[in-house]
């Protein structure tokens, strides 16, 4: 297959990965799209499509528009995948942040990316607090806390980062634990619906 034929095939199938997800969510709705073995979470194409649509809507409610950069600082690859597709569906740019970075390296990456929003895990919030004074334009911050995980750290009072929690309502997984469904902004959060 030559490059022109490959390009024609790709364009026929849809140029963007989110278009393909939406296609398969319509045509193979109940087929498994993602299985996250660590927490025994499985999503069909339709479920994952709905979740990523919900995330995209929440991002829009936070003022995220096409071309905006959204940095994601998480150790959870499942949450990173959900956010990546939601960010893409919102037309924004997914900017993963190396969760091993702290101090100057973390500040450099955030300053270099200049995100319109930073999403992080509650347990990584201390690393963000440590560099907030080094950030040229501290972005609004959304903190993800899994169900039944108390927020033990809050942003330092000297920063200008806005914080709200993302809660994950859900259904019961195969092991009886609550599992992630749509990420929904907490009602007290700016822009939440």
SVG drawing of the C-alpha trace seen along z (x, -y; Angstrom):
<svg xmlns="http://www.w3.org/2000/svg" viewBox="-26 -35 41 45">
<polyline fill="none" stroke="black" stroke-width="0.4" points="0.0,0.0 1.5,-3.4 1.2,-6.6 -1.7,-8.0 -3.8,-4.8 -3.0,-4.7 -4.0,-8.4 -7.3,-7.7 -8.0,-4.8 -7.3,-6.8 -9.5,-9.7 -12.3,-7.3 -12.2,-5.9 -12.1,-9.3 -9.1,-11.4 -9.4,-11.7 -9.3,-8.9 -12.3,-10.4 -14.3,-10.0 -13.4,-6.4 -14.4,-5.9 -17.8,-7.5 -18.2,-5.3 -17.6,-2.2 -19.7,-3.4 -22.6,-3.5 -21.9,-0.3 -20.4,1.9 -21.8,0.3 -21.6,3.3 -18.1,4.6 -15.3,4.1 -13.2,1.0 -11.1,0.8 -10.2,3.2 -8.2,1.8 -7.1,4.9 -5.7,3.1 -9.1,2.1 -11.1,4.7 -12.8,1.9 -14.2,2.7 -15.9,0.2 -17.7,0.9 -17.3,-1.5 -20.6,-3.1 -19.7,-3.5 -16.3,-4.9 -17.8,-7.2 -20.3,-8.6 -17.7,-9.1 -15.4,-11.0 -18.3,-13.1 -19.1,-13.9 -15.5,-14.9 -15.5,-17.1 -18.7,-18.8 -17.1,-19.4 -14.1,-20.9 -16.3,-23.2 -18.1,-24.2 -14.6,-25.1 -14.1,-27.4 -11.8,-25.0 -12.0,-25.7 -10.5,-24.4 -6.7,-24.6 -6.4,-25.2 -3.8,-23.1 -4.9,-20.9 -2.1,-19.4 -2.7,-16.1 -0.5,-15.1 -1.6,-11.6 -0.2,-8.2 -3.4,-6.5 -3.3,-5.4 -7.0,-4.7 -7.8,-8.3 -5.2,-9.5 -6.9,-7.6 -10.4,-9.0 -9.0,-12.5 -7.0,-12.2 -10.1,-11.2 -12.3,-13.9 -9.7,-16.6 -9.4,-15.6 -13.2,-15.6 -13.3,-19.1 -10.9,-20.1 -8.2,-20.8 -4.6,-19.6 -3.8,-16.8 -0.5,-17.6 0.6,-14.8 3.0,-15.8 5.6,-13.3 4.4,-12.4 8.0,-11.8 8.8,-15.5 9.0,-17.7 10.6,-21.0 12.3,-22.8 11.5,-20.1 7.7,-20.2 7.7,-24.0 9.6,-24.1 7.2,-21.6 4.1,-23.6 5.6,-26.9 6.7,-25.6 3.2,-24.1 1.3,-27.1 -1.9,-25.1 -5.4,-26.6 -6.2,-23.9 -4.2,-21.4 -5.8,-18.1 -3.9,-16.2 -4.4,-13.5 -5.0,-14.5 -1.8,-12.7 0.3,-14.7 -1.1,-18.1 1.9,-18.6 4.3,-18.6 2.1,-21.2 1.9,-23.3 5.7,-23.2 6.2,-24.9 3.2,-27.2 5.4,-30.3 7.6,-29.3 4.8,-29.3 4.5,-32.3 0.7,-31.9 -0.7,-29.4 -3.5,-27.6 -6.9,-26.7 -6.6,-23.3 -8.9,-20.3 -8.1,-17.6 -9.2,-14.0 -9.9,-12.0 -11.1,-8.4 -14.3,-7.5 -13.9,-7.0 -10.5,-8.8 -10.5,-11.9 -8.7,-15.0 -5.9,-15.2 -4.0,-18.1 -5.3,-21.4 -3.6,-24.0 -1.3,-26.4 -3.1,-29.6 -0.5,-31.8 -1.3,-30.5 -3.9,-31.6 -4.9,-28.2 -8.6,-27.4 -9.4,-24.0 -12.4,-21.8 -12.8,-18.0 -13.8,-15.6 -15.9,-12.9 -16.5,-9.7 -20.0,-8.3 -20.2,-4.8 -21.6,-1.4 -20.5,1.8 -17.6,3.7 -17.1,7.4 -15.5,7.4 -18.3,5.5 -16.4,2.2 -17.6,-1.1 -16.0,-1.8 -15.5,-4.9 -18.3,-6.2 -18.6,-9.8 -16.3,-12.2 -18.6,-15.0 -17.5,-18.2 -18.4,-18.6 -21.4,-21.0 -19.3,-23.6 -16.9,-23.9 -16.8,-27.0 -18.5,-26.1 -20.2,-22.9 -23.7,-22.0"/>
</svg>
